[in-house]
Amino acid sequence: MTDTTSTPGYALECKGLTVGHGSVAVLRDFDLALRQGEVLALLGPNGAGKTTLLATLAGLLPRLAGGVSVGGRALPSGRPASANKADLVLVPDDRALFTTLTVKENLTIANKSGGLDVDGAMDLFPSLTKRLKVAAGSLSGGEQQMLAVARALVQNPRVLLIDEMSMGLAPVIVEDLLPLVRRIADETNAVVVLVEQHVSLALSVADQAIVVVHGDVHLRGPAGELAADPALLETAYLGETTSV
Ligand SMILES: Nc1ncnc2c1ncn2[C@@H]1O[C@H](COP(=O)(O)OP(=O)(O)OP(=O)(O)O)[C@@H](O)[C@H]1O
């Protein structure tokens, strides 16, 4: 039987975690241990199970097996309110903004005590300052992504899960946005799990990286070491299990 006891010192821990849809597993027996302020780049081709993993960590899907703990406390399976109470916040790939509300309203209704306030969020995303009174649905794609991350930050996350921050954005915007992930982890001490298709950029801001392919971990290690070995990454993406 899987030992799901949490280990002291880890801000986010998964042990023997299996996630999926209905009874169909898409990512099996997944282990993870991250400390405060660490950034994980979760990489892999389409259909690998990355989004399913994030949704499960956020309690939006029930676990099929294994355990998840945040700050040493076990999270119940399939309970988004419990995950949120444990300060685990998901930025989904569709951003899930309230499109008819203004930028300021989106931030104000999400604000939790102890988190950044609206002004603090504007320090990280100064270009949103002049858009505070604009409806979220009228923002550009890049601005909407900034707002989605800012809205997560005002919830004072201990664990921040960001699914495909760069989806639909021009490369030049992605190059500006991804370094903010590093700054967020450094300044707030949150764990950040970043699902990202821009592999080099993601590795440049991450501490650790994992490549999942068809539901299995094919490579994991320090992000810098993976970035320095493109051939190894390619091999992992092609489906061969390898190691740094
Ligand atoms: N709602 C669902 N019901 C059943 N199966 C699903 C559902 N959503 C995703 N899947 C399946 O689960 C598997 C993993 O999908 P998932 O979206 O987690 O992968 P991913 O790594 O995030 O890929 P992508 O980068 O394309 O988003 C895929 O085979 C997908 O078809």
Ligand as a Chemical Component Dictionary entry (heavy atoms), coordinates in Angstrom:
data_LIG
# 
_chem_comp.id                   LIG 
_chem_comp.type                 NON-POLYMER 
_chem_comp.pdbx_formal_charge   0 
_chem_comp.three_letter_code    LIG 
# 
loop_
_chem_comp_atom.comp_id 
_chem_comp_atom.atom_id 
_chem_comp_atom.alt_atom_id 
_chem_comp_atom.type_symbol 
_chem_comp_atom.charge 
_chem_comp_atom.model_Cartn_x 
_chem_comp_atom.model_Cartn_y 
_chem_comp_atom.model_Cartn_z 
_chem_comp_atom.pdbx_ordinal 
LIG N1  N1  N 0 -12.629 15.521 -19.564 1  
LIG C1  C1  C 0 -11.944 14.456 -19.991 2  
LIG N2  N2  N 0 -12.523 13.248 -20.050 3  
LIG C2  C2  C 0 -11.842 12.149 -20.445 4  
LIG N3  N3  N 0 -10.537 12.185 -20.833 5  
LIG C3  C3  C 0 -9.915  13.368 -20.811 6  
LIG C4  C4  C 0 -10.576 14.566 -20.397 7  
LIG N4  N4  N 0 -9.679  15.594 -20.464 8  
LIG C5  C5  C 0 -8.528  15.054 -20.908 9  
LIG N5  N5  N 0 -8.672  13.735 -21.126 10 
LIG C6  C6  C 0 -7.639  12.810 -21.592 11 
LIG O1  O1  O 0 -6.619  12.741 -20.593 12 
LIG C7  C7  C 0 -5.341  12.656 -21.211 13 
LIG C8  C8  C 0 -4.450  13.724 -20.628 14 
LIG O2  O2  O 0 -4.951  15.000 -21.015 15 
LIG P1  P1  P 0 -4.371  16.343 -20.409 16 
LIG O3  O3  O 0 -5.209  17.457 -20.906 17 
LIG O4  O4  O 0 -4.199  16.186 -18.951 18 
LIG O5  O5  O 0 -2.920  16.392 -21.078 19 
LIG P2  P2  P 0 -1.890  17.591 -21.176 20 
LIG O6  O6  O 0 -0.559  17.006 -20.895 21 
LIG O7  O7  O 0 -2.335  18.725 -20.335 22 
LIG O8  O8  O 0 -1.982  17.969 -22.689 23 
LIG P3  P3  P 0 -2.140  19.407 -23.409 24 
LIG O9  O9  O 0 -0.782  19.995 -23.394 25 
LIG O10 O10 O 0 -2.614  19.037 -24.763 26 
LIG O11 O11 O 0 -3.151  20.194 -22.630 27 
LIG C9  C9  C 0 -5.558  12.757 -22.701 28 
LIG O12 O12 O 0 -5.536  11.460 -23.239 29 
LIG C10 C10 C 0 -6.926  13.354 -22.831 30 
LIG O13 O13 O 0 -7.572  12.888 -24.000 31 
# 
loop_
_chem_comp_bond.comp_id 
_chem_comp_bond.atom_id_1 
_chem_comp_bond.atom_id_2 
_chem_comp_bond.value_order 
_chem_comp_bond.pdbx_ordinal 
LIG N1  C1  SING 1  
LIG C1  N2  SING 2  
LIG C1  C4  DOUB 3  
LIG N2  C2  DOUB 4  
LIG C2  N3  SING 5  
LIG N3  C3  DOUB 6  
LIG C3  C4  SING 7  
LIG C3  N5  SING 8  
LIG C4  N4  SING 9  
LIG N4  C5  DOUB 10 
LIG C5  N5  SING 11 
LIG N5  C6  SING 12 
LIG C6  O1  SING 13 
LIG C6  C10 SING 14 
LIG O1  C7  SING 15 
LIG C7  C8  SING 16 
LIG C7  C9  SING 17 
LIG C8  O2  SING 18 
LIG O2  P1  SING 19 
LIG P1  O3  DOUB 20 
LIG P1  O4  SING 21 
LIG P1  O5  SING 22 
LIG O5  P2  SING 23 
LIG P2  O6  DOUB 24 
LIG P2  O7  SING 25 
LIG P2  O8  SING 26 
LIG O8  P3  SING 27 
LIG P3  O9  DOUB 28 
LIG P3  O10 SING 29 
LIG P3  O11 SING 30 
LIG C9  O12 SING 31 
LIG C9  C10 SING 32 
LIG C10 O13 SING 33 
# 
